[in-house]
Amino acid sequence: MSRIRTGRVGEQIKKELSQIVQNEFKDPRIGFVTITGVDVTNDLSQAKIFLSVFGSDEEKEETLKALHRGTGFLRSELSKRIRLRVTPELIFKLDTSIDYGSRIEKLLGQLNDGEAKK
């Protein structure tokens, strides 16, 4: 039963944080950010937020730093929108699965091109 609840809370956090970052979080270091996933612990005390950031490695690091600095604001806005006993601690991580997937797609394309030439 608790797995279902943590999943629902995670999805709600993902939805609300996406709106907060896009509309209300005013920091020039924030680039094009997409929240790809949220993992919430069973006791709802921590939430790992997985981000995909469009840009160079330097821009990704700056965006991550800006989000770390704005964690207090993000938690307070989240607590206004989601009614929980304790608002989870937010831990931001870069999601590299999209980069990894595009790299594999590129390699498979090169393999197919090599076989087509034979």
Backbone hydrogen bonds in HBPLUS format (Angstrom, degrees):
<---DONOR---> <-ACCEPTOR-->    atom                        ^
c    i                          cat <-CA-CA->   ^        H-A-AA   ^      H-
h    n   atom  resd res      DA  || num        DHA   H-A  angle D-A-AA Bond
n    s   type  num  typ     dist DA aas  dist angle  dist       angle   num
A0005-ARG N   A0001-MET O   3.32 MM   4  6.68 157.5  2.37 145.5 151.2     1
A0006-THR N   A0002-SER O   2.87 MM   4  6.09 166.7  1.89 154.4 157.7     2
A0007-GLY N   A0003-ARG O   3.04 MM   4  6.12 151.2  2.12 139.1 146.9     3
A0008-ARG N   A0004-ILE O   3.01 MM   4  6.29 155.5  2.07 146.3 152.7     4
A0009-VAL N   A0005-ARG O   2.84 MM   4  6.07 164.2  1.86 157.7 162.1     5
A0010-GLY N   A0006-THR O   2.86 MM   4  5.93 155.6  1.92 141.8 149.0     6
A0011-GLU N   A0007-GLY O   3.02 MM   4  6.23 156.3  2.07 145.6 151.2     7
A0012-GLN N   A0008-ARG O   3.00 MM   4  6.22 154.0  2.07 145.8 153.1     8
A0013-ILE N   A0009-VAL O   2.87 MM   4  6.10 156.7  1.93 151.1 157.5     9
A0014-LYS N   A0010-GLY O   2.95 MM   4  6.14 157.5  2.00 145.6 152.0    10
A0015-LYS N   A0011-GLU O   3.00 MM   4  6.22 158.7  2.05 145.0 150.1    11
A0016-GLU N   A0012-GLN O   2.94 MM   4  6.13 171.0  1.95 153.9 156.2    12
A0017-LEU N   A0013-ILE O   2.83 MM   4  5.83 166.9  1.85 153.1 157.6    13
A0018-SER N   A0014-LYS O   3.08 MM   4  6.07 152.9  2.15 140.1 147.4    14
A0019-GLN N   A0015-LYS O   3.27 MM   4  6.57 157.2  2.33 144.2 149.3    15
A0020-ILE N   A0016-GLU O   2.93 MM   4  6.21 157.9  1.97 151.4 158.1    16
A0021-VAL N   A0017-LEU O   2.86 MM   4  5.97 174.1  1.87 155.9 157.3    17
A0022-GLN N   A0018-SER O   3.07 MM   4  6.11 157.9  2.12 143.4 149.8    18
A0023-ASN N   A0019-GLN O   2.91 MM   4  5.85 161.5  1.95 148.0 153.2    19
A0024-GLU N   A0020-ILE O   2.87 MM   4  5.09 148.4  1.97 132.6 143.1    20
A0025-PHE N   A0020-ILE O   2.98 MM   5  6.07 139.4  2.15 160.0 159.0    21
A0030-ILE N   A0027-ASP O   3.15 MM   3  5.73 162.9  2.18 117.6 122.7    22
A0054-PHE N   A0032-PHE O   3.05 MM  22  5.43 164.4  2.07 154.7 159.0    23
A0034-THR N   A0052-SER O   2.88 MM  18  5.16 151.0  1.96 150.6 159.4    24
A0052-SER N   A0034-THR O   2.81 MM  18  5.16 156.5  1.86 154.4 161.9    25
A0036-THR N   A0050-PHE O   2.83 MM  14  5.59 143.2  1.97 144.0 154.7    26
A0050-PHE N   A0037-GLY O   2.85 MM  13  5.09 175.8  1.85 152.3 153.3    27
A0039-ASP N   A0048-LYS O   2.94 MM   9  5.09 158.3  1.98 143.6 150.0    28
A0048-LYS N   A0039-ASP O   2.79 MM   9  5.09 160.6  1.82 155.0 155.1    29
A0041-THR N   A0046-GLN O   3.09 MM   5  5.72 162.4  2.13 155.3 158.6    30
A0044-LEU N   A0041-THR O   3.01 MM   3  5.12 161.3  2.05 111.0 115.9    31
A0089-GLU N   A0045-SER O   2.80 MM  44  6.07 170.5  1.81 137.3 135.7    32
A0047-ALA N   A0089-GLU O   2.78 MM  42  5.99 152.5  1.86 177.2 168.2    33
A0091-ILE N   A0047-ALA O   2.92 MM  44  6.10 160.9  1.96 162.0 160.4    34
A0049-ILE N   A0091-ILE O   2.71 MM  42  5.91 163.6  1.74 154.8 160.7    35
A0093-LYS N   A0049-ILE O   2.85 MM  44  6.05 159.1  1.90 168.3 165.2    36
A0051-LEU N   A0093-LYS O   2.86 MM  42  6.19 157.1  1.91 159.3 167.2    37
A0095-ASP N   A0051-LEU O   2.57 MM  44  5.18 166.7  1.59 158.6 153.6    38
A0060-LYS N   A0056-SER O   2.98 MM   4  6.29 151.0  2.07 148.1 156.6    39
A0061-GLU N   A0057-ASP O   3.03 MM   4  6.28 156.4  2.09 146.4 151.8    40
A0062-GLU N   A0058-GLU O   2.98 MM   4  6.25 158.3  2.03 149.4 155.4    41
A0063-THR N   A0059-GLU O   2.97 MM   4  6.09 157.6  2.02 145.2 151.1    42
A0064-LEU N   A0060-LYS O   2.98 MM   4  6.19 157.8  2.03 146.2 152.3    43
A0065-LYS N   A0061-GLU O   2.91 MM   4  6.14 156.2  1.97 148.4 154.8    44
A0066-ALA N   A0062-GLU O   2.93 MM   4  6.14 159.3  1.98 148.0 153.6    45
A0067-LEU N   A0063-THR O   2.98 MM   4  6.23 155.1  2.04 148.3 154.8    46
A0068-HIS N   A0064-LEU O   2.96 MM   4  6.20 153.1  2.04 145.2 152.8    47
A0069-ARG N   A0065-LYS O   2.95 MM   4  6.23 155.7  2.01 149.9 156.2    48
A0070-GLY N   A0066-ALA O   3.02 MM   4  6.20 139.8  2.18 139.5 150.4    49
A0071-THR N   A0068-HIS O   3.41 MM   3  5.30 163.1  2.44 105.7 105.7    50
A0074-LEU N   A0070-GLY O   2.98 MM   4  6.22 165.9  2.00 158.1 162.5    51
A0075-ARG N   A0071-THR O   2.85 MM   4  6.03 159.5  1.89 152.0 157.3    52
A0076-SER N   A0072-GLY O   3.00 MM   4  6.19 158.7  2.04 146.8 152.6    53
A0077-GLU N   A0073-PHE O   2.95 MM   4  6.17 163.1  1.98 153.8 158.2    54
A0078-LEU N   A0074-LEU O   2.89 MM   4  5.99 151.8  1.97 142.8 151.5    55
A0079-SER N   A0075-ARG O   2.86 MM   4  6.06 149.5  1.96 145.4 153.3    56
A0080-LYS N   A0076-SER O   3.16 MM   4  6.43 138.1  2.34 138.9 149.2    57
A0081-ARG N   A0077-GLU O   3.27 MM   4  6.54 138.8  2.45 139.2 149.2    58
A0081-ARG N   A0078-LEU O   3.14 MM   3  5.19 128.9  2.42  95.5 108.6    59
A0082-ILE N   A0078-LEU O   2.84 MM   4  5.95 157.6  1.89 158.3 163.9    60
A0100-TYR N   A0096-THR O   2.97 MM   4  6.16 161.2  2.00 153.4 159.4    61
A0101-GLY N   A0097-SER O   2.87 MM   4  5.97 155.6  1.93 141.9 148.4    62
A0102-SER N   A0098-ILE O   2.99 MM   4  6.21 157.0  2.04 147.6 153.3    63
A0103-ARG N   A0099-ASP O   2.98 MM   4  6.17 148.8  2.08 144.4 153.1    64
A0104-ILE N   A0100-TYR O   3.04 MM   4  6.31 157.3  2.09 148.1 153.6    65
A0105-GLU N   A0101-GLY O   2.96 MM   4  6.16 157.2  2.02 145.3 152.0    66
A0106-LYS N   A0102-SER O   2.98 MM   4  6.14 152.2  2.06 141.2 148.1    67
A0107-LEU N   A0103-ARG O   2.98 MM   4  6.28 159.1  2.03 148.7 154.1    68
A0108-LEU N   A0104-ILE O   2.89 MM   4  6.12 159.9  1.93 153.5 158.8    69
A0109-GLY N   A0105-GLU O   2.98 MM   4  6.16 150.2  2.07 141.8 150.2    70
A0110-GLN N   A0106-LYS O   2.98 MM   4  6.30 150.3  2.07 146.2 154.2    71
A0111-LEU N   A0107-LEU O   2.99 MM   4  6.29 151.5  2.07 145.6 153.3    72
A0112-ASN N   A0108-LEU O   2.93 MM   4  6.19 158.0  1.98 148.4 154.0    73
A0113-ASP N   A0109-GLY O   2.97 MM   4  6.17 153.5  2.04 145.5 152.6    74
A0114-GLY N   A0110-GLN O   3.01 MM   4  6.19 151.7  2.09 143.2 150.6    75
A0115-GLU N   A0111-LEU O   3.06 MM   4  6.32 149.7  2.15 146.8 154.4    76
A0116-ALA N   A0112-ASN O   2.99 MM   4  6.11 146.3  2.11 142.9 152.1    77
A0117-LYS N   A0113-ASP O   3.24 MM   4  6.40 138.9  2.41 140.4 148.9    78
A0118-LYS N   A0115-GLU O   3.32 MM   3  5.42 144.4  2.45  98.0 107.5    79
